[in-house]
Amino acid sequence: MKVFLVIGVLLSMAYAQAALGNPGSSSSYIRVPPRSEPAPQPQQAPQARPQPQVTPVRPSAPIPAPAPAQWEPQPVAEYDEWGRPNPDAFYWTGVSLGLHAGTLGAGAETTSYITDWLNFRGTAHYLMGGYKTTTGNVDFDYDLSAPGARLMLDFYPTRMKNFRISVGAVVKDMKVTVKGEPKGNARVGDNVYTAEQTGTLRGRASYDTISPYVGIGWGNSVKPDSLLTFSMDIGLMIQGYSFSLSSNGTARGDDQFQQDLRKTQSDVEDNLDWLKVYPVISFGYAYHF
């Protein structure tokens, strides 16, 4: 059995060798052609990279900077919840000029805004007047002149900013010239003298140069929404004075007459004392610039 197996292997090997060695053989085996290497390609020289074309820049006009953004103001309310004007909503200067007239005379005034509740006000005035009295058969003429000025602070405590409280001072040159002419025999003090003995009685009352002032009023001429404003003041000016009465009659050198003259002077001063607490009432109009 082994013999036959060996013989079969040998025959198979002989047959395969014969087939490989005979190219015209009709054997079913396919001859694999030998592997061929690809032909080497000629190497190309590297091409130069094209350079970009540089175009010279011609000088031109400078580019304008962008315009800044426009700020648009927000609308502002003209009045607050109480009806008071808002200063930021109006064009105003805070200064006014006006005219006034009253018990201190006629004149001009100016007002300047300080805060919403406080103004400064200054007035200039001139007063002239007179009155008559009779004492002891002597007719007395009183001639008053009072140029001056008021300097005040106006406080506005209410919401509507019209009612004001004013405090300040009056600077003035108030004088009252007194002249007495006897109508005949005249009683001077406790005694009676003839017209010649009495003569003409003269005197001058000089009031304080600076006097305190306090009052109330209505009107605010520098409110932002005001153009022409009516104003009113009611107040008091407190002042003192000095006074002396003299005579040019024939009895002026008599001591008794001088004592009597001092008593008559006291009567005349009673007609001057009412000016010590002087009522100030004034009305005016002011224009706000």
C-alpha positions in Angstrom: 0.0 0.0 0.0 2.8 2.4 0.9 4.5 1.5 -2.4 1.5 2.7 -4.4 1.3 5.9 -2.4 5.0 6.7 -3.1 4.6 5.9 -6.8 1.6 8.3 -7.0 3.5 11.2 -5.5 6.4 10.7 -7.8 4.2 10.7 -10.9 2.4 13.8 -9.8 5.6 15.7 -9.3 6.9 14.5 -12.8 3.7 15.7 -14.5 3.9 19.2 -12.8 7.5 19.6 -13.9 6.6 18.7 -17.4 3.8 21.1 -17.6 5.9 24.0 -16.3 8.7 23.3 -18.7 6.5 23.1 -21.9 4.8 26.4 -22.8 2.7 24.9 -25.5 1.2 22.3 -23.3 -2.5 22.2 -23.0 -2.3 21.8 -19.3 -5.0 23.6 -17.2 -2.3 25.5 -15.2 -1.9 29.2 -16.1 1.5 30.7 -16.4 1.9 33.9 -14.4 3.9 36.4 -16.3 6.9 37.9 -14.5 6.2 41.2 -12.7 7.5 44.3 -14.5 8.6 47.5 -12.7 7.2 50.9 -14.0 9.5 52.9 -16.1 11.0 55.9 -14.2 9.4 59.3 -15.0 11.7 62.2 -15.9 11.7 64.7 -13.0 10.5 68.2 -13.8 12.2 71.3 -12.5 10.2 73.1 -9.8 8.4 76.1 -11.2 8.8 79.5 -9.6 5.8 80.8 -7.6 4.4 83.9 -9.3 4.9 87.0 -7.3 1.9 89.2 -6.6 1.7 92.5 -8.4 2.1 95.5 -6.1 0.2 98.6 -7.3 1.5 101.8 -5.9 -1.0 103.7 -3.8 -1.6 107.2 -4.9 -2.1 109.8 -2.1 -5.7 110.8 -1.6 -7.8 113.0 0.6 -7.8 112.0 4.3 -10.7 109.9 5.3 -13.0 112.0 7.5 -13.5 110.8 11.0 -17.0 109.5 11.7 -19.3 112.1 13.1 -20.1 111.7 16.8 -23.4 110.3 17.7 -26.0 112.9 18.2 -27.4 113.2 21.7 -31.1 113.7 21.8 -32.3 115.3 25.0 -35.1 113.6 26.7 -38.3 115.6 27.2 -38.5 117.4 30.5 -41.8 118.0 32.3 -42.6 121.7 32.6 -44.4 121.5 35.9 -44.3 119.2 38.9 -47.2 117.5 40.6 -48.0 120.7 42.5 -48.1 122.9 39.4 -44.7 124.5 40.1 -42.5 125.2 37.0 -39.5 123.1 36.4 -36.4 125.4 35.9 -34.8 122.9 33.5 -37.8 123.2 31.2 -37.6 126.9 30.6 -35.1 129.4 29.3 -34.7 132.0 32.0 -32.0 134.3 33.5 -33.2 134.4 37.1 -33.0 138.3 37.1 -35.9 140.8 36.9 -36.3 144.5 36.9 -39.4 146.4 38.0 -41.1 149.5 39.2 -43.0 150.0 42.5 -44.7 152.6 44.6 -45.9 152.8 48.1 -45.4 154.4 51.5 -41.6 154.6 51.0 -42.1 156.4 47.8 -41.7 155.4 44.2 -38.7 153.7 42.7 -37.2 150.7 41.0 -36.3 147.2 42.1 -34.4 144.1 41.0 -34.7 140.5 42.0 -32.1 137.7 41.7 -32.8 134.0 42.0 -30.8 132.1 44.6 -32.6 128.8 45.2 -36.1 127.5 44.5 -37.2 128.9 47.9 -35.0 132.0 48.2 -34.5 135.3 46.3 -32.5 138.4 46.8 -34.3 141.7 46.2 -33.1 145.3 46.2 -35.2 148.4 45.8 -34.4 152.0 45.5 -37.0 154.6 46.4 -37.5 158.3 47.1 -40.3 159.8 49.3 -41.3 163.4 49.8 -44.3 164.5 51.8 -45.6 166.7 54.6 -48.4 167.3 57.1 -49.5 170.0 59.5 -50.4 170.2 63.2 -51.3 173.0 65.6 -49.9 173.1 69.2 -50.5 176.0 71.6 -51.7 178.4 68.8 -48.6 177.6 66.8 -49.0 176.1 63.3 -46.3 173.5 62.6 -45.4 172.3 59.2 -43.6 168.9 58.8 -41.7 168.3 55.6 -40.5 164.7 55.1 -37.9 163.5 52.7 -36.6 159.9 52.6 -34.4 158.7 49.8 -33.2 155.2 50.4 -33.1 151.5 49.5 -34.3 148.2 50.8 -32.1 145.1 50.8 -34.1 141.9 51.5 -34.1 138.1 51.3 -37.5 136.7 50.2 -38.4 133.3 51.6 -41.1 131.2 49.8 -42.4 128.6 52.2 -45.4 127.5 50.2 -45.6 125.1 47.3 -46.9 127.6 44.8 -43.9 129.9 45.4 -45.8 133.2 45.4 -46.4 133.9 49.1 -43.2 135.3 50.6 -41.7 136.3 53.9 -39.2 139.2 53.6 -36.5 140.2 56.1 -33.7 142.8 55.5 -32.7 146.3 56.1 -33.6 149.8 54.9 -30.7 152.1 54.2 -32.0 155.7 54.0 -31.6 159.4 54.8 -35.0 160.1 56.3 -35.4 163.6 57.7 -38.4 165.7 58.8 -38.0 169.4 58.9 -40.3 171.2 61.3 -41.3 174.9 61.2 -43.7 176.6 63.6 -45.3 180.0 63.2 -47.4 181.5 66.0 -50.7 182.9 64.9 -50.6 185.5 67.7 -50.0 185.0 71.4 -48.8 181.5 71.7 -48.6 179.0 74.5 -45.1 177.6 74.8 -44.9 175.1 77.5 -46.8 176.4 80.5 -46.7 180.1 79.6 -48.0 182.4 77.0 -45.7 184.6 74.9 -46.3 187.1 72.2 -45.5 186.3 68.6 -42.3 188.4 68.8 -41.2 186.7 71.9 -42.0 183.3 70.5 -40.6 183.9 67.0 -40.3 181.1 64.5 -39.8 177.6 65.9 -37.5 175.3 63.9 -36.3 171.8 64.2 -35.1 168.7 62.2 -35.7 165.1 63.0 -33.0 162.8 61.7 -33.9 159.1 61.6 -31.6 156.1 61.8 -29.6 155.5 58.6 -30.0 151.7 58.8 -33.3 150.2 60.0 -34.5 146.6 60.2 -37.4 145.5 58.0 -39.7 142.5 58.2 -42.8 141.9 56.1 -44.9 139.5 54.0 -45.8 139.8 50.4 -47.0 138.1 47.2 -45.3 137.6 43.9 -42.2 135.9 42.5 -40.8 137.8 39.6 -38.1 135.3 38.7 -40.2 132.2 38.4 -39.1 130.3 35.2 -42.5 130.6 33.6 -43.1 134.3 34.5 -42.6 137.2 32.2 -44.5 140.1 33.8 -45.3 139.7 37.5 -47.4 141.7 40.0 -46.1 142.0 43.5 -47.2 143.4 46.8 -45.5 144.0 50.2 -46.8 144.7 53.6 -44.3 145.2 56.4 -42.7 147.3 59.1 -39.6 149.4 59.4 -38.3 150.1 62.9 -36.2 153.2 63.5 -35.2 155.8 66.0 -34.5 159.5 65.6 -33.0 162.6 67.2 -34.8 166.0 67.3 -34.1 169.5 68.7 -36.4 172.6 68.6 -35.1 176.1 68.6 -36.5 179.7 68.4 -35.4 183.0 67.0 -37.8 185.1 69.1 -36.8 187.8 71.5 -37.3 185.5 74.5 -35.0 182.8 73.2 -32.3 183.8 75.8 -34.7 183.5 78.7 -34.2 180.4 80.8 -37.9 180.1 81.5 -38.6 180.3 77.8 -36.1 177.6 77.2 -37.7 175.3 79.7 -41.1 176.0 78.1 -39.6 175.4 74.7 -38.5 171.9 75.8 -42.1 171.1 76.7 -43.3 172.2 73.4 -40.6 170.1 71.7 -42.0 167.1 73.6 -45.4 167.9 72.1 -43.9 168.1 68.6 -42.1 164.8 69.1 -45.5 163.2 69.7 -46.2 164.0 66.1 -42.9 162.4 65.0 -43.1 159.2 67.0 -45.4 157.5 64.6 -42.6 157.2 62.2 -40.6 155.1 64.6 -42.5 152.0 63.5 -43.1 152.9 59.9 -45.7 150.9 57.9 -44.4 149.8 54.5 -46.9 149.0 51.8 -46.0 148.8 48.2 -47.2 147.5 44.9 -45.3 146.9 41.7 -44.7 145.1 38.4 -41.5 143.4 37.4 -40.2 142.1 34.0 -38.3 138.8 34.0 -35.5 138.7 31.4 
